[in-house]
């Protein structure tokens, strides 16, 4: 069963011979995600869960500059109330949870920068393949002054451990490909983007040929082992970050291309 290719959109989806492909298609914005793109990604994962002909999913970004640079910051301008910030993080938790619980193996083909929400998406994937130019990180401590969703924090701690999670976020640095491989943020590195796409296809075809129930059960068992902070457990932390003067300053500085002046308020 082949699904039609949807083109000229911010997110392109196609499926052929049991392999689905999702491409973030905003290279002019370093593939920053709009709220609509998040929702479309969740809808695609739900459709894959209902379509047993799909055996694997590849996620990638258009161009060679970025896999995804996170949420489109301009959308934060509309945040006026505490509920806006809670609703946003609840959306991220829900969408990334849907991605993580996608029935089939999900392979991230990561070229260029993979930051913020993009790195959160990559952490949800089962296999992450990068190039020599791949860089991964959550630089929010030097850019926006906000915080990760509770599920993102839980997922990252499970993936690389608490000490490395704090090191990554506290230093607001982007990890180069060799270190990302050593930390477990990447499973494999290939030389260039052409090899990346070929390797992602090869990996998808490999896992697509294996017993689907074995893969599905193993994936779900690993997910259940990890304890995820609930929304209630993290609500006070989300409000502290998003209702701060620092977040407003970080957002304004980012959009106006200047250095932020954080005051811890």
C-alpha positions, 0 to 999 in steps of 0.5 A, spaced: 500 500 500 502 506 497 500 513 500 500 519 496 506 524 497 503 531 499 508 536 497 509 544 497 507 543 505 511 544 511 511 537 513 511 532 507 509 525 508 509 519 503 509 511 504 511 506 499 512 498 500 511 499 507 516 504 509 513 511 511 517 517 510 516 524 514 520 530 512 520 537 515 519 542 510 521 549 512 529 549 510 528 557 510 526 557 517 531 551 519 525 546 519 522 550 525 516 547 527 509 550 527 503 548 532 500 545 525 506 541 524 506 538 531 499 536 530 500 533 523 506 529 526 501 526 531 496 525 526 501 521 521 503 516 527 496 515 529 494 513 522 500 508 522 498 505 528 492 503 524 495 501 518 498 494 519 502 495 512 507 500 514 513 497 517 517 503 519 517 510 519 523 515 517 523 522 519 528 527 516 529 534 515 529 538 508 536 541 506 542 540 509 542 545 515 537 542 520 533 536 522 529 541 526 531 547 530 525 546 534 518 550 535 517 556 531 519 562 536 514 567 533 508 563 535 510 564 542 508 572 541 501 569 542 502 567 549 498 572 554 496 567 560 499 562 565 494 557 561 497 558 554 504 556 557 501 550 560 497 548 554 503 549 550 507 544 554 501 539 554 501 539 547 508 537 546 507 532 551 501 529 547 504 529 540 511 527 542 508 521 546 504 519 540 510 519 536 514 515 542 508 510 542 508 509 534 507 502 533 513 501 528 520 502 529 522 510 528 528 512 524 531 519 525 535 521 519 539 527 522 543 532 518 545 539 521 542 542 527 538 538 531 536 543 537 530 544 542 524 541 540 527 538 534 532 534 539 526 532 543 523 529 537 529 525 535 530 523 542 523 519 541 525 515 535 528 508 536 534 509 532 538 516 530 543 516 524 547 523 523 552 525 519 559 528 521 556 535 521 550 533 525 550 537 532 544 536 537 542 540 543 537 544 548 540 551 548 534 554 551 539 556 557 542 561 553 536 563 548 529 563 551 530 562 558 524 557 558 524 549 560 523 542 557 516 539 557 516 534 563 516 528 558 522 531 554 526 531 561 524 524 563 526 521 556 533 525 556 534 522 563 533 515 561 537 516 554 543 519 557 543 519 565 541 525 569 548 528 570 549 528 562 542 531 562 544 537 566 551 538 563 547 539 556 542 544 558 546 548 563 552 549 558 547 550 553 552 547 548 550 543 541 554 536 542 558 534 535 557 528 532 562 524 535 560 526 542 553 525 541 555 518 538 558 516 545 553 519 549 547 515 546 544 521 542 546 518 536 546 510 534 550 511 528 554 516 524 555 517 516 559 521 512 554 526 508 547 527 507 547 522 501 549 516 505 545 518 511 538 518 506 541 511 503 543 508 510 536 510 513 532 507 507 537 500 509 535 500 516 528 501 515 528 496 510 532 491 515 527 492 521 521 492 516 523 485 514 523 482 522 517 480 526 513 486 527 510 484 534 517 482 537 519 489 535 512 492 537 512 489 544 520 490 545 519 498 544 513 498 548 516 494 554 522 499 554 517 505 554 514 502 560 520 501 564 522 509 564 518 513 569 515 519 566 514 525 570 506 527 570 503 534 568 501 535 575 508 534 577 511 539 573 506 544 572 509 549 577 516 548 574 513 550 567 509 556 570 515 558 573 519 558 567 514 561 562 511 566 566 518 569 568 520 576 565 526 572 563 522 568 558 519 574 555 526 577 554 529 571 551 523 571 546 524 578 544 532 578 544 531 571 539 526 575 535 530 581 534 537 577 533 540 580 540 543 577 546 538 576 552 539 580 558 537 575 563 536 577 571 533 571 574 526 574 575 
